[in-house]
Amino acid sequence: MTIRVLLADDQALLRSAFKVLVDSEPDMEVVGEASDGAEAVALARSERADVVLMDIRMPGTDGLAATRTISEDPELTHVHVVMLTTFEVDEYVVQSLRAGASGFLGKGSEPEELLNAIRVAAGGDALLSPVATKGLIAKFLAQGGSSDGDGSDGGAHAERLAQLTGREREVLVQVAGGLSNDEIAERLSVSPLTVKTHVNRAMAKLGARDRAQLVVIAYESGLVRPKVD
């Protein structure tokens, strides 16, 4: 199956470079290019994109607003957004995850990292670049509180956590620690398929689009405490 990729960046030269790279891969193709967030949302709908490489800062509708619109559209639940940022240590990173992005990547990343990011996002996994560790995400969440600033999101998440089984909560903690299904399976002495089942059930019960959202919920609910150096 070919991964349909949409490029959203106001720099035409950068879009051209990404297009050449993506189209060189046999399992993916660029199906559209957008210069702002509004155009990205429209193309995500019309071109049935699987993954959007979204620049955070664009004129007009920025990447954050566009990501939120995509995330909240029930007809675009299949679309996964990878946020692109010039500076990986960026306060907008966590906002983008809360808005529904599957993760983020620095624009200075190696070509193979970018291609891997597309594949990881298309598979529904959380993507954080090597520089942006889960500890950094936790630090931002600890400083920023809930997305609306009054703590209501954390309380809502905590209520939904009560729906999880003990094993699902245990798996969620490991997901928030950045472990893959295989790593979690080894740690808990179960099969990767069993872990995947628990992850999918946790996502359904918590209303999470993907693993990145599970990470945010785990921290915002207080299930996992941030480790801040």
N, C-alpha and C positions, 0 to 999 in steps of 0.2 A: 504494500500500500504506500502510495506517495504522500509525503507530508506536504500540505499546502501552506506556504509561508507568505505572510504579509509583512512588508517593510514600512515602518512609520518613523520618519526622521526628516527634519526640515533641511538637512544638508544633502543635496542631490548627489554630490560626489561620493559621500559615504554610502548612500543607498545603492549606487552603481557598483561599488566595491563589494557590498554584501550580496548583491544580486549575482554577480559573477561567481562568488564563492558558493552560494547556496545552489545555484543551477548546475554547478559542476558535480554535484552529488547525485547518484542514481536514485536515491530514495526520497528526494525532496525537490520542490520547485517553487519559485517565486510567482505568486498569482496576482500580486498587486503592489503598488507603491503609494504611500500617502505622505504628504508634507505637513499635516497637522492632525490633531486628535479626532476632529469631527470627520475628516475624510477617512481616517483609519477605521472608525466605527462603521461607516457606510460600506467600506470595502470588505470589512470582516463579514458583513451580512451578505453582500452581493456575490462575493467570490468564495464563500464557504471556506474561509481560512481555518487551518488547524492551529497554527501558531502565529502570533504577532510579535515581531521584534519592535518594541515600542520605546522611543526616546522619551525620557521623563520631561525634558524641557523643550517645548515647541511653541511657536506663536499661536495665538488664538486659544483653541481648546488644547490644553497640554496633555501629556501622556497619562498623568494621574487621573484626570477627569475622564479621559477616554477609556481607561482601564476599568474605572468604576461603572461606566455605562455598559460596557461589554459584560462585566461580571453580573450586573443586575438584570440583564436581558435574558429571559427564559429561553429564547430562541438561539442564544449564543453560548449555551452551557458547554459546548464542545470546543470552544475557542480558548486557548491557553496563551497568556501574555508573558513574555520575558521582557522585563524592563531593562533598557540600556542606559547607563549613566557614565559620565566622564569621570566622576569621583565616586569610588565605591563606598567610601565612608561618608554617607549622605543621609540626612534626616528624612529625605523623601523615600528612602528604601523601604522602611517599615510601613509608611503610608501606602506605598504601592502594593505591599503584601496584603494590607488590610483591605485595599480597594479590590483585590482579587487576582493580582499578578501571581504567577507560579514561581517567580523568583526574579533575580536580576543578575546582570553581568556588566563588567566594565568594558567600555569601548576599546580599551587597550588590550583586551584579551587576545590570546592566540587564535588563529583560524579554527583549529581543532576544538578549542573550548567553545567557540560559538556554535559550531556544528553539533557538538555534543549537547549543548544547551537546548537546541531545537528538538533533538531526539528525546531528551529527558522530559522536556515540557510536554511534548506530544504524547508521551506515555503516562502523563498525569502525575509525575513525580515533582517534588520540590527542587528548585535549583538555586543554589547559592554559590557564587564564585569562590575560589580558594581563599581570597583575601577577606571576603565577608563571611566570617564564621558565625555559627549559631550563637556564640557568646556575644558578638556584636549586636545581633538581632535582639537578644535578650536585654542588652543594655539599653537599646533604644526603646523597647517596650516598657522597661522599668521607668524610664524618664518621661515617656509620653503618655502613659496611662491608657485608657480606653480610647477608641477612635473618636468618640464624641465628647471626650473630656470630662464626663460626669460619673464615670465608673459603671454605667448601666450595662455596657457590653460585657464587662467582666462578670457581673451578676447573672446576666442571661446565659453566658457560657457555663458558669458554675451550675446553674439549674439543669442545663442539658447534659452536663457531665454525669449527673445522677442516673441518667438512662444507660450509661455504659456498664458493661460487666466488668468484673475485676480484671480479667485478662485484657479486655479492650483498653482499659485505663493504663495497664502496664505497658501495652504496645504503644499507646499514645505517648507515654513518657519517653520511650526509646526513639520514636519518630522525632520528637522535639529535640532529642539529643543529636539528631543528624544521621542516625544509622539507617542503612538500607534494609530492605526486607531480609536479605540473606544474612546480614550482620545481626539483625534482631532474632532471626530464627536460631542462629548459633548460640546467642546469649541466653535465649529462653528454652533451648532444647526442643524446638518444634520445627515443622517444615516451613519453607518459605511460602508455600501455598496457604498454610494456616495463618501465617502472619498477614498475607495479602487479604485474606477474608476478614480478619479482625480490623485491618486498616479501612477496608471498604465499608464495613458496618459502622465504624466510628465516624467516618465521613458522612454517611447517611444520617446518623442520629444527631450529629452536630451541625449539619447543614454546610459542610465544607466542600468546596469545589475540588480541592486537591490537597496534597501533603503540606504545601506551603501554608494553607489556611489552617491545617491542623496544628502546625507549629505556633502560629499566632494565637489560636484558641488556647493551647496548652499553657502559654505564658500569661495571657490576659485573664484566664480563669484562676490562676494561681496554682494550678496543678503542678507546674514546673516553676521553680524559682530561678530568676536570672542570676548568673554568676558574673559579677562585675568586679574586675580587678581594681 
